[in-house]
Amino acid sequence: MTRKNFLKTVAGAAAAAAYLSDTPAKAASLSKIKRGVTLYSYTGDFQAGTMSLEQCIADVADMGAEGIEILGESHVDGYPNPTDRWVEEWHGLMDKYKTKPSCLDSFVDSLLHKDRQLTVKESLDMMVRDFKLAKRLGFKVNRPTFGSSDIPVPELIEKALPYAEEYDVKIAIELHSPAILNSDDVHKLMDIITRTKTKHFGFTPDMSIFTKTPPRYRDDVVMRQGGREKIIQYIRNAYINNLGPDKTTAEVKKMGGNEAELRYASFAGVYHFSNNNPKDLLPLMPYVYHVHGKFWEMTEDLHEYSIPYEQVIPTFIEGGYEHYFSSEYEGPRDLFRASDQLRRHHAMLRKLFGEVA
């Protein structure tokens, strides 16, 4: 979709014009944050074949963003060992669209074998494999995820540090909901940094950790599974009022909640989201090397329905964050919806980052 088409299709021509103007009024310089997109945002179109890898990259460039984040298994032909020709084509796309590799996402598949989990050594080998790929493709940041909570992540990270240094890649663990920033789990990861003084390990905060209101599309999902509007609304209000999963589930049971409603009321449902204080991010900010700009629904007036970006972005500016802020659309996967939503998201970010008045 081109900028011209965006003006025609996205409601609010004034808002679109504020984003797309060739000579935007400059606001006071608020930050040096760089804008990017994770191509995971285009999952619906990419899997359906309506957009190719190049078309996704072209779309990101067309909305005025620079950073390209990819998933190794999804976007790299022949992963984890693409041909030299494919690697050359990748760099050619970066040059053609004036974009830059921002973050390589990878997966340590601890459940690869049916009869056992991966050993720490096998998990480490997977991480080193992806460091090598990141270097070939020009990525300076790698965000690994792990297939099981049983993996001793702090131990694994510490063993991986010499290899991250060798291949000049920063390991940036994602802090995703329901993570709590001021928690023992995060403190253990920070201990690695303070104890080793490494410059090759840090964090990728995901904006889902600042969710104030559950995304509306989740209501529709539960409704299709047999949920009822009255109970769903109760669950939403319980989350907003921080009632907690145990009390919410107990109350839904009293209301005669069915399986879908009880699941939504539980920790695995609506309480999968977390509502951290943005200021709790400040102690981690020197070690934040990437950000996932999670969003589910950009409204016509350029606000994210569930996440108060206007309250969170000032913390990144205060903390001096200067790396990529990678928009990550995770709403409904209707074809071509991601592009429209991403453009609205970047219109909002441009204003919050001080790129336009």
N, C-alpha and C positions, 0 to 999 in steps of 0.2 A: 504494500500500500504506500502510495506517495504522500507527500505533505499536502498536495492539492486535494487528493481524495480524503485525507483526514479532515480537512476543513469542511468538506461536503458531508461527511458521514458522522462525525462526532458532534453531539449536541453542544451548543455554547460556542458560537463562532468567535466571540470576544476572547474567551479563554484560550481557544486554539490560536488565535492571532497573537496573543500575548506570548505564547510559546514559540510560534513559528516565524515571527517577524524577523526579517533579514537584518534589521538594525534595532535590536531591542534596547530599551532604556536601561542603562546599567545602574544597578543598585550599588550601595557601598560594598566593597569586597568583604564578604563574610567568611569565606573559607577557601581552601585549596582542594576541596573534595572533588574527586574525578567521578564522572558518571559512566556506568556500564550496564550491561544486561547479561544475565545468565540465560543461555539458550534453552535451558530447562523450561523457561517460560513458554516456549513454542511447542511443547510436547505434543499437544493435540494436532497441530498442523504438521509437525515433523513426522510423527508416526503415521499420519494419514497420507503423507506424500504430497500435501498441498503446498509445502514449503521445503526447499532443499537447504542444506547447510549454508550455501552461498546466499540464498534468498534471506535466510535469517540474519546473517551478518550484514547484508545490504540494508535490511530494515532497521537494524540497530544504528548503523551509520546515518541513515536518512533521518532518524529522530534526533540527531546531533550528539549521540553518545559515542564513546570511544572504546571502553573496555569490553572484551568478549570473554565470557566464562563458559566453559564446556564441561560435559561429563564424558570421561574417557570411554566408558563402555557404550555410550549412546551416540557420540558424535565423531569418534576416531575410527576410520576404516582400518580393520585389521588390528584393533586394540588387543593387547598392549604393544604390539610390534608393527606399527604401520610401515609401509614401504617408504623408501627415500623419496619416491615420486610423490606420494601423498603428502609427506611432510613439506616438500617443496611447494606443492599446490596450496597447502595451508598458509605458508608464509606469503605466497603470492596473493591470497585473499586479504591478508592483513595489509599488504602494501596497496592493493587495489582500492580498498575502502577506507584506508587511513585509520584503521583500528589497531588495537593492541591486545595481546593475550593478557588477561587479568588474573584468572584463577583456573586451575585444573582440578575438577572434582573427581575423586576416586573412591573405590569401595574395597575395604578389606573384608573379603567374604569368608568370615569365620565359620559359616555353615556350609562350606563347599562340599564337604564329605558327609554322607548320610549317617555314618557310624561314629563320628567324632568331630570335635571342633579343631580348628587350626591351632598349632602350637604358636608360641610367641615368635619362634624363629621363622616359621612359615608366614606369619603375619608381617614380620619385619621384611621378609623377602618381597612381599607384595608392595609394601610401601616403597622400598628401594627401586623396584621396577617402575613405579609411577614417578619417582623423582627423576629417573633417567628420561622418561617420556616427556616430563615437564620441561626439562632442559632442551630436548630436541625441538619442542614446539615453541619455546620462548617464554614459558610461564615462570614467574618468580614466586608464585604462591600455589600451594597444594592444600586442598581441603579434603582430608580423608574422613570417611565415615566407616563405622564398624558394624558387622552383621550380628553382633551379640553383646549384651551388656556384661557377659562373663570375661570378655577380653580385658586384661589388666592394662588399661590405656596409659596411665602414667609410666609404668615400666616400659611399655612398648615405645612411647614417645622418646623417652630418655635414650633407649638403645638406638633409635633412628636418628638422633641429632648429628652424629658424625657424618652420616650419609647426606643429610640435608645440607650440611656445611659443604661437603664435597661437591654436590651438584647445585649449590647456591639456590636452594629452594626453601622458602619459609613454610613450615607446617602450621596451618591455621585451623584449629579445631573449632567446629561450629557450636555456638551456644544457642541452641534452638529450644523453643517451648517444649516441655514444661520446665526448662532449666531456671534455676534461681541464681542470680548473679552473686549474691552474698550467701554462699553455701559452702559446705565442706568440699564438695566435688570440685568446684571452681578454685577453691583455695589450694587444693592438692595440685592442680595444674599450674597455678601461679608459683607454687613452691619450686617446681622444676626450673622456672625462669629465674627466680631469685637465687637459687642455689647454684645453678650452672652458669648463670649470666649469659645464656645463649641469646643470640640475635636471630635464631632460626626457628623459633617456636612461639606461637601466640594464638590469637583467636579470630573467629569469624562470627560476630554477633548476628543473629537473625532477628529481624524486626518483630517476629511472632512473640518474642519474650516481652513485648510491650502491649499486648492485646488487651484493650479495655472492654470491647464488645465482641462477642462471637460473630464470625462472618455470616451474613444472611443466607448465603447459598446452602450452608449446612442445615438450616431449617428445612429447606426444600428436600434435601436428601432424607432427613428423618421423616418428613411427611410422606414421602414415597414408600418408606418402610413401614408405614402404619402409625406414625406419630400424630398426635392431635394438637391443634393450635394452642389450646389453653395450657397444656402441660409443657409444650415446647417453650412458650413464653415464660412460664414459671422458671424453667431451667435457665433461660437467658438471664432473667432478673437475678436469680440466685448467683450466677457467675459474676455479674456486674457488682453485686453486693458482697462478693467474696465469702459466700456461705460455706464453701468447701464441698468436696465430692461426697463425703459420708452423710452429712446432713441433707444434702440435696437429694441423694439417692433414697434416703429414708423417707423423705417427704413425698417423693414421686411414687414410692411404693404405697403410701397411704392414699394417694390420689388414684390408685388403680393403674399405675403405669404399666405399659406392656414392655416387651423385650427391647424394642427400638428406643423407647423413651428412657428406660433404665440404663441402657448402654450410653445414651447421650448424656445422662446425668452423672455418669461415673468419671473417674480419673481418666479413663481412656477416651471419653467423649469430649464434652465441653471443657473439662478441666485439663485437657491436653494443652490448652493455651495457658500462658502465664502473664501476669501483669506486674512486671518489675518497675522499680523506681529508676528512671533513666540516670539519675545521679550515681547510682551504684556501678555504673559502667566506667566512671571516671578513673578509678584506680587501675583499671585494665587497659585504658586507652593507649598508653605507650606501646602496648603489645597487640593492638588490634591491627591486623594487616589486610583485612578484607571485610566487607559487610554485605550481608544478604538483605536487600531491601524488599523483604516479603510483603506482598499485598494480595488481597482477594477481590476487592471491589473499589475502583476509583469512580466516584460519583461525577455527575455532570459539572459540578462546581469545583472539581479538582481537589477533592478530599478523599482520603482513604476511610472507608466506613468504620473499620474496626480498630485501627491503629492510629494513635494521635501523633502523626509525624510532626506536626507543628510544635509539639511539646518535647519530642525526642531529638530532632535534628540539632537544636541548640547545644545539646550535650556533646555531640560529635564536634561541633565547631569550637566549643569551649575547651575540649580535650585536644584540639589541634590535629584532628584526623585529616590525613592528606592522601589516602589511598583510594581505591575504587569502591564506590557504592553501587552494588550490582542489583538492579531491579529484578525481582523474582516473582512473577505472576503465578499464583496457584489457585485461581478461581476456576469456574467451569471451563472445560476444554472445548467449547464450541469453536468450530473452524473460524479463523480470522479474528476471533475475539481478542486474542493476546495482543496483537499489534495495536489495536485501538486502546486497550487498557494500558499498555506500556507507554504509549504516547501521552496519555493523560498523566501517568505517573511521573514522567520526565518533565512535563509542564509544571507539576507541583514542585519537583526537586529543584528545577532551575530557579524558581522563586525562593525556596527555602535556603538554597546555597548562595543566594545573592547574585545569580547570573543575570537576572532581570529584575526590574523594579516591581 
